[in-house]
Amino acid sequence: MEIETRTLARVTTRLVPFLVVCYFVAYLDRVNVGFAALQMNKDLGLSASAFGFGAGIFFIAYFFFEVPSNLLLEKFGARRWIARIMFTWGLLAGAMAFIPDIARYTGMSAAHVFYTLRVLLGIAEAGFFPGIIFLLTLWFPAMYRARVVGYFMAAIPLSTVIGAPVSGALLGLNGLGGMAGWQWVYLLEAAPALLLSIAVLFYLTDQPAHATWLRTDEREWLVGRLAQERAKREAVRNFSVREALFNPRVLAIALIYFGANATNYGLSFFLPQIVKAFGLTNLQTGFVTSLPYVVGVISMVIWGRHSDRKLERKWHVAIALLVAAGGIGAAAGLDNPVLKMAALSIAGFGIFGCLPIIWTLPAAFLSGAAAACGIAVVNSLGNLAGFFGPYAMGWIKDSTGGFGAGLLCLSGAGLVGVAAVLLLHHDTALENAPDTVAGPAVGPGGEVGHHV
């Protein structure tokens, strides 16, 4: 259908690249602590468990502020709220560079300053990711969401593919201007968030009805199509915010996301240290660390598109999570650096392949403020794995002297996610395009002839 193809191509081109850049910066500011640790831990006197606690405590704060932030986004609009989020997290991400100075002036230990800034960063960033996911549900029909979320979330592995070598190189600035290399990592990688916060105010559009950059027929078609889909979901069940907050299906999806995130964050925060132990330089560590994430970028795009084509979600999530758990579990028992990285690269396919498809699950039965709330619940509960995964890895490393048992723990978390998704009820009929929309008719059974 020509208008469908034309409209969604225009929307994708307008929104997705810009949002990818924003999330790239957000994720880089969230996980560059893993590279900073190569120098920072020694400078601040942090043990592996103390580092894991500080890296993960970000997500505790994230948990408490996620739902309120997303409800405020739904109330005030994505443009203003996302700009606010990016500005405050940019300031706090840059403040990480001054941990020794803050400790000296406040009398706090460097470790406690590190913990405090990670908490504040979690509060500042809360709502950004689920807010974008909610924004995408306002712009893209259901059958396009796995691929579009995959394009957007490709920023996660891209932040390491590009950011890991950059962070490794920035560590080489050690001593420049009287600052350590890890301080330059925090300072220089925070600046883009501040600049993008201004760009968001002028570039983003809250919803299709306000999109003056669409032609009139394109805008009317998209508004009508999304309204038809929303009416179809609400005819089955119109959830309130309170119902979405405690819905068993929402909580089950959060458990799936927890399993996926445990594999992701537990590995992300410690992979530079695992690779560094191969005897590589910081720059070499950056390039080798990026390998699983190169695979992850490919996985997010092709696995999400395959899920949309088949309009199948459960098995796509389950298979990807199983690959993630298997790859990490295999890496735990391998000492050869090449074989270990091969196993972790296979795991990268599963870790990142499942993530965008998970986000089609709540959007299939929630809408409006309930969708904003449900998506935030899934993200906040699922991101608690960002605390438990790194903390468990650090504690096990201190207890055993190696990363093998910690990797097995992450693998087990992935298997819990597999079990949860197989037990989940998911009605794909709610994702089928409605039989009639505002504009040219959709084909029989809701299929379309072209995809973005």
C-alpha positions as CSV (number, residue, x, y, z in Angstrom):
1,M,0.0,0.0,0.0
2,E,1.7,3.1,-1.3
3,I,0.6,5.6,1.4
4,E,1.6,3.2,4.2
5,T,5.0,2.6,2.8
6,R,5.6,6.3,2.1
7,T,4.3,7.5,5.5
8,L,6.3,5.0,7.6
9,A,9.4,5.5,5.6
10,R,9.2,9.2,6.3
11,V,8.5,8.7,10.0
12,T,11.3,6.2,10.3
13,T,13.8,8.5,8.6
14,R,12.7,11.5,10.7
15,L,12.7,9.9,14.1
16,V,14.8,6.7,14.3
17,P,18.3,8.0,13.5
18,F,17.9,10.9,15.9
19,L,16.6,8.7,18.7
20,V,19.4,6.2,18.0
21,V,22.0,9.0,18.6
22,C,20.3,10.0,21.8
23,Y,20.2,6.5,23.2
24,F,23.7,5.9,22.1
25,V,24.9,8.8,24.3
26,A,22.6,7.7,27.1
27,Y,23.9,4.1,27.1
28,L,27.5,5.2,26.7
29,D,27.2,7.4,29.8
30,R,25.6,4.5,31.7
31,V,28.2,1.8,31.0
32,N,31.4,3.7,30.3
33,V,32.1,3.0,34.0
34,G,33.2,-0.4,32.9
35,F,36.1,1.1,31.0
36,A,36.8,3.8,33.6
37,A,37.2,0.9,36.1
38,L,40.4,-0.2,34.3
39,Q,42.1,2.8,36.0
40,M,39.5,4.2,38.4
41,N,39.3,1.2,40.7
42,K,42.9,1.4,41.6
43,D,42.9,5.2,42.0
44,L,39.8,5.1,44.2
45,G,40.7,1.9,46.0
46,L,37.6,0.0,44.9
47,S,37.4,-3.8,45.2
48,A,35.6,-5.8,42.5
49,S,32.5,-6.1,44.7
50,A,32.5,-2.4,45.6
51,F,32.8,-1.5,41.9
52,G,30.0,-3.9,41.1
53,F,27.8,-2.3,43.8
54,G,28.5,1.2,42.6
55,A,27.9,0.3,39.0
56,G,24.7,-1.5,39.8
57,I,23.2,0.9,42.3
58,F,22.3,3.2,39.4
59,F,19.5,0.8,38.7
60,I,18.0,0.9,42.2
61,A,17.4,4.6,41.8
62,Y,16.2,4.0,38.3
63,F,13.7,1.5,39.6
64,F,12.0,4.0,42.0
65,F,11.8,6.9,39.6
66,E,10.9,5.1,36.4
67,V,7.1,4.9,36.6
68,P,6.6,8.5,37.9
69,S,8.9,9.8,35.2
70,N,7.1,8.0,32.4
71,L,3.7,9.2,33.7
72,L,5.1,12.7,33.7
73,L,6.3,12.2,30.1
74,E,2.8,11.1,29.1
75,K,1.4,14.3,30.7
76,F,3.9,16.9,29.6
77,G,4.9,15.4,26.2
78,A,8.1,13.6,25.2
79,R,9.9,16.6,23.7
80,R,10.1,18.6,26.9
81,W,10.5,15.7,29.3
82,I,13.3,13.9,27.3
83,A,15.2,17.2,27.0
84,R,15.0,17.6,30.8
85,I,16.3,14.0,31.3
86,M,19.2,14.4,28.9
87,F,20.3,17.7,30.4
88,T,20.4,16.5,34.0
89,W,22.1,13.2,33.2
90,G,24.7,15.0,31.1
91,L,25.6,17.2,34.1
92,L,25.8,14.2,36.5
93,A,27.7,12.0,34.0
94,G,30.3,14.7,33.7
95,A,30.5,15.1,37.5
96,M,31.8,11.6,37.7
97,A,35.1,13.0,36.5
98,F,35.5,15.0,39.8
99,I,35.0,12.2,42.3
100,P,38.4,12.9,44.0
101,D,37.6,16.6,44.3
102,I,34.1,16.1,45.6
103,A,35.5,13.6,48.2
104,R,38.1,16.1,49.3
105,Y,35.7,19.0,49.7
106,T,32.9,17.0,51.4
107,G,34.9,14.7,53.6
108,M,33.2,11.7,52.1
109,S,35.2,8.7,51.0
110,A,35.8,8.4,47.2
111,A,33.7,5.2,47.2
112,H,30.7,6.9,48.8
113,V,31.0,9.8,46.3
114,F,31.0,7.2,43.5
115,Y,27.9,5.5,44.9
116,T,26.1,8.8,45.4
117,L,26.7,10.0,41.8
118,R,25.6,6.7,40.4
119,V,22.4,7.0,42.4
120,L,21.8,10.6,41.1
121,L,22.6,9.5,37.6
122,G,19.9,6.8,37.9
123,I,17.4,9.3,39.1
124,A,18.2,11.7,36.3
125,E,18.0,9.1,33.5
126,A,14.9,7.3,34.8
127,G,12.2,7.4,32.2
128,F,14.3,8.0,29.2
129,F,14.3,4.5,27.7
130,P,10.6,3.6,28.5
131,G,9.7,7.1,27.4
132,I,11.2,6.5,24.0
133,I,9.5,3.1,23.7
134,F,6.2,4.7,24.6
135,L,6.9,7.4,22.0
136,L,7.5,4.8,19.3
137,T,4.1,3.2,20.1
138,L,2.5,6.5,19.3
139,W,4.1,6.6,15.9
140,F,4.4,3.1,14.6
141,P,1.6,0.4,14.0
142,A,2.1,-2.8,15.9
143,M,3.4,-4.9,13.1
144,Y,6.4,-2.5,12.6
145,R,7.4,-2.2,16.2
146,A,9.9,-5.0,16.7
147,R,12.1,-3.8,13.8
148,V,11.8,-0.1,14.7
149,V,12.6,-0.8,18.4
150,G,15.4,-3.0,17.1
151,Y,16.8,-0.1,15.1
152,F,16.5,2.2,18.1
153,M,18.0,-0.3,20.6
154,A,20.9,-1.0,18.2
155,A,22.4,2.0,20.0
156,I,23.1,-0.4,22.9
157,P,25.7,-2.6,21.1
158,L,26.8,0.4,18.9
159,S,27.7,2.3,22.1
160,T,30.2,-0.4,22.8
161,V,31.3,-1.1,19.2
162,I,32.2,2.6,18.8
163,G,32.5,3.7,22.5
164,A,34.8,0.9,23.6
165,P,37.7,1.8,21.3
166,V,37.1,5.5,22.0
167,S,37.0,4.9,25.8
168,G,40.1,2.8,25.5
169,A,41.8,5.6,23.6
170,L,40.7,8.3,26.1
171,L,42.3,6.3,28.9
172,G,45.5,7.1,27.1
173,L,45.0,10.8,28.0
174,N,46.2,9.9,31.5
175,G,48.0,12.9,33.1
176,L,46.8,15.4,30.5
177,G,45.8,18.6,32.3
178,G,46.5,17.0,35.6
179,M,43.6,14.5,35.1
180,A,43.5,10.8,35.0
181,G,42.5,9.0,31.8
182,W,39.3,7.7,33.4
183,Q,38.3,11.3,34.3
184,W,38.6,12.3,30.7
185,V,36.3,9.3,29.7
186,Y,33.6,10.7,31.9
187,L,34.0,14.3,31.0
188,L,34.2,14.1,27.3
189,E,31.5,11.4,26.9
190,A,29.1,13.5,28.9
191,A,29.2,16.6,26.7
192,P,27.0,15.2,23.8
193,A,24.1,14.7,26.2
194,L,24.1,18.4,27.1
195,L,24.1,19.4,23.4
196,L,21.4,16.9,22.4
197,S,19.1,18.1,25.2
198,I,18.8,21.4,23.3
199,A,18.3,19.6,19.9
200,V,15.5,17.5,21.4
201,L,13.5,20.6,22.1
202,F,13.6,21.7,18.5
203,Y,13.5,18.4,16.7
204,L,11.1,15.9,18.3
205,T,7.4,15.9,17.8
206,D,5.1,14.5,20.5
207,Q,2.6,12.7,18.3
208,P,1.5,12.3,14.7
209,A,-1.3,14.8,14.8
210,H,1.3,17.5,15.4
211,A,3.6,16.4,12.6
212,T,3.7,19.3,10.2
213,W,6.6,17.6,8.4
214,L,4.1,14.9,7.2
215,R,1.9,15.5,4.2
216,T,-1.8,15.9,5.1
217,D,-2.8,12.6,3.7
218,E,0.1,10.8,5.4
219,R,-0.8,12.4,8.8
220,E,-4.4,11.5,8.5
221,W,-3.6,7.9,7.5
222,L,-1.2,7.4,10.4
223,V,-3.5,9.0,13.0
224,G,-6.4,6.8,11.7
225,R,-4.4,3.6,11.6
226,L,-3.1,4.0,15.2
227,A,-6.6,5.0,16.4
228,Q,-8.0,1.8,14.9
229,E,-5.4,-0.3,16.6
230,R,-6.0,1.3,19.9
231,A,-9.7,0.8,19.6
232,K,-9.2,-2.8,18.8
233,R,-7.1,-3.4,22.0
234,E,-9.4,-1.4,24.2
235,A,-12.4,-3.4,22.8
236,V,-10.8,-6.5,24.4
237,R,-9.8,-4.7,27.6
238,N,-9.2,-1.1,28.5
239,F,-6.6,-1.2,31.3
240,S,-6.4,1.6,33.8
241,V,-3.0,2.9,35.1
242,R,-3.5,1.0,38.4
243,E,-4.4,-2.2,36.6
244,A,-1.4,-2.0,34.4
245,L,0.8,-1.4,37.4
246,F,-0.1,-4.7,39.0
247,N,-1.1,-6.7,35.9
248,P,0.3,-10.3,36.1
249,R,1.2,-10.3,32.4
250,V,3.2,-7.1,32.9
251,L,5.0,-8.6,35.8
252,A,5.8,-11.7,33.8
253,I,7.3,-9.6,31.0
254,A,9.3,-7.8,33.6
255,L,10.8,-11.1,34.7
256,I,11.7,-11.9,31.1
257,Y,13.4,-8.5,30.8
258,F,15.2,-9.1,34.1
259,G,16.7,-12.3,32.7
260,A,17.8,-10.6,29.5
261,N,19.2,-7.6,31.3
262,A,21.1,-9.7,33.8
263,T,23.1,-11.2,30.9
264,N,23.5,-7.8,29.3
265,Y,24.6,-5.7,32.2
266,G,26.5,-8.3,34.1
267,L,28.7,-8.8,31.0
268,S,28.9,-5.2,29.9
269,F,30.3,-3.9,33.2
270,F,32.9,-6.6,33.5
271,L,33.8,-7.6,29.9
272,P,36.6,-4.9,29.7
273,Q,38.2,-6.5,32.8
274,I,37.8,-10.0,31.4
275,V,39.4,-9.0,28.1
276,K,42.1,-6.9,29.8
277,A,43.2,-10.1,31.6
278,F,44.2,-11.6,28.2
279,G,47.2,-9.3,28.5
280,L,46.1,-6.6,26.1
281,T,46.6,-2.8,26.1
282,N,43.7,-0.5,26.9
283,L,43.2,0.3,23.2
284,Q,43.4,-3.4,22.2
285,T,40.9,-4.2,25.0
286,G,38.5,-1.6,23.5
287,F,38.5,-3.2,20.1
288,V,38.3,-6.8,21.4
289,T,35.5,-5.9,23.8
290,S,33.4,-4.6,20.9
291,L,33.2,-8.0,19.1
292,P,30.1,-9.4,20.8
293,Y,28.4,-6.0,20.2
294,V,29.1,-6.0,16.5
295,V,27.2,-9.3,16.4
296,G,24.5,-7.7,18.6
297,V,23.9,-4.8,16.1
298,I,23.3,-7.4,13.4
299,S,21.1,-9.5,15.6
300,M,18.9,-6.6,16.6
301,V,18.1,-5.7,13.1
302,I,17.6,-9.1,11.4
303,W,15.9,-10.9,14.4
304,G,13.5,-8.0,14.9
305,R,12.6,-7.9,11.2
306,H,12.1,-11.7,11.2
307,S,9.8,-11.5,14.2
308,D,7.7,-8.8,12.4
309,R,7.5,-10.8,9.2
310,K,6.3,-13.9,11.0
311,L,4.3,-11.8,13.6
312,E,5.6,-14.2,16.2
313,R,7.0,-13.0,19.5
314,K,7.3,-15.7,22.2
315,W,9.7,-18.1,20.3
316,H,11.8,-15.3,19.0
317,V,12.4,-14.1,22.5
318,A,12.9,-17.6,23.9
319,I,15.3,-18.8,21.2
320,A,17.4,-15.6,21.5
321,L,17.6,-15.9,25.3
322,L,18.6,-19.5,25.1
323,V,21.4,-18.6,22.7
324,A,22.5,-15.9,25.2
325,A,22.5,-18.3,28.2
326,G,24.3,-21.0,26.2
327,G,27.0,-18.7,24.9
328,I,27.7,-17.2,28.3
329,G,27.7,-20.6,30.0
330,A,30.1,-21.9,27.4
331,A,32.4,-19.0,27.9
332,A,32.6,-19.7,31.6
333,G,34.4,-23.0,30.9
334,L,36.8,-21.7,28.3
335,D,40.3,-20.4,29.0
336,N,41.4,-19.9,25.5
337,P,40.9,-16.1,24.7
338,V,39.8,-16.8,21.1
339,L,37.3,-19.5,22.0
340,K,36.0,-17.4,25.0
341,M,35.4,-14.4,22.7
342,A,33.7,-16.6,20.1
343,A,31.3,-17.9,22.8
344,L,30.6,-14.4,24.1
345,S,30.0,-13.2,20.5
346,I,27.4,-16.0,20.0
347,A,25.9,-14.9,23.3
348,G,25.8,-11.3,21.9
349,F,23.5,-12.5,19.2
350,G,21.0,-13.7,21.8
351,I,21.4,-11.0,24.3
352,F,20.6,-8.2,21.9
353,G,18.3,-10.1,19.6
354,C,15.7,-10.6,22.2
355,L,15.6,-7.1,23.6
356,P,13.5,-5.2,20.9
357,I,11.1,-8.1,20.6
358,I,10.4,-8.1,24.4
359,W,9.0,-4.6,24.0
360,T,6.3,-5.7,21.5
361,L,4.7,-7.8,24.4
362,P,3.2,-5.0,26.6
363,A,2.4,-2.8,23.7
364,A,0.2,-5.5,22.3
365,F,-2.5,-5.2,25.0
366,L,-1.9,-1.8,26.7
367,S,-2.5,1.7,25.4
368,G,-2.5,5.3,26.4
369,A,-1.4,6.1,30.0
370,A,-1.7,2.4,30.9
371,A,0.9,1.6,28.2
372,A,3.2,4.3,29.6
373,C,2.8,2.9,33.0
374,G,3.2,-0.8,31.9
375,I,6.3,-0.1,29.8
376,A,7.8,1.7,32.8
377,V,7.0,-1.1,35.2
378,V,8.7,-3.7,32.8
379,N,11.7,-1.5,32.4
380,S,12.1,-0.5,36.1
381,L,11.7,-4.1,37.4
382,G,13.7,-5.6,34.6
383,N,16.5,-3.1,35.1
384,L,17.0,-4.2,38.7
385,A,19.1,-6.9,37.0
386,G,21.4,-4.0,36.3
387,F,22.1,-4.0,40.0
388,F,22.1,-7.7,40.8
389,G,24.0,-8.8,37.7
390,P,27.1,-6.6,38.2
391,Y,27.0,-6.9,42.0
392,A,26.9,-10.7,41.8
393,M,29.7,-10.7,39.3
394,G,31.9,-8.5,41.5
395,W,31.1,-10.5,44.7
396,I,31.8,-13.8,43.0
397,K,35.0,-12.5,41.5
398,D,36.2,-11.4,44.9
399,S,35.2,-14.7,46.4
400,T,36.6,-17.0,43.8
401,G,39.3,-15.0,42.1
402,G,37.9,-15.5,38.6
403,F,34.9,-14.7,36.5
404,G,33.8,-18.3,35.6
405,A,31.2,-18.8,38.4
406,G,29.8,-15.3,37.8
407,L,29.3,-16.0,34.1
408,L,27.4,-19.2,35.1
409,C,25.2,-17.1,37.3
410,L,24.4,-14.8,34.4
411,S,23.6,-17.8,32.2
412,G,21.2,-19.1,34.8
413,A,19.4,-15.7,34.8
414,G,19.0,-16.0,31.1
415,L,17.4,-19.5,31.5
416,V,14.9,-18.0,34.0
417,G,13.9,-15.6,31.3
418,V,13.4,-18.4,28.8
419,A,11.1,-20.2,31.2
420,A,9.1,-17.1,31.9
421,V,8.5,-16.3,28.2
422,L,7.4,-19.8,27.4
423,L,4.8,-19.6,30.2
424,L,3.6,-16.2,29.1
425,H,0.2,-15.8,27.3
426,H,0.5,-13.5,24.3
427,D,-2.3,-12.9,21.8
428,T,-0.7,-12.0,18.5
429,A,-4.2,-11.3,17.0
430,L,-4.1,-8.0,18.9
431,E,-1.0,-7.0,16.8
432,N,-2.7,-7.7,13.4
433,A,-3.5,-4.6,11.5
434,P,-7.2,-3.7,11.7
435,D,-9.4,-4.5,8.7
436,T,-10.1,-0.9,8.0
437,V,-8.1,2.2,8.6
438,A,-8.3,5.9,7.8
439,G,-6.9,5.7,4.3
440,P,-6.5,2.9,1.8
441,A,-7.6,-0.5,3.1
442,V,-5.2,-3.0,4.5
443,G,-5.1,-6.4,2.8
444,P,-7.0,-9.5,3.8
445,G,-6.0,-10.7,7.3
446,G,-4.3,-7.5,8.0
447,E,-1.2,-8.1,5.9
448,V,0.6,-5.4,3.9
449,G,2.6,-5.8,0.8
450,H,5.6,-3.6,1.8
451,H,7.6,-3.1,4.9
452,V,9.8,-0.2,6.0
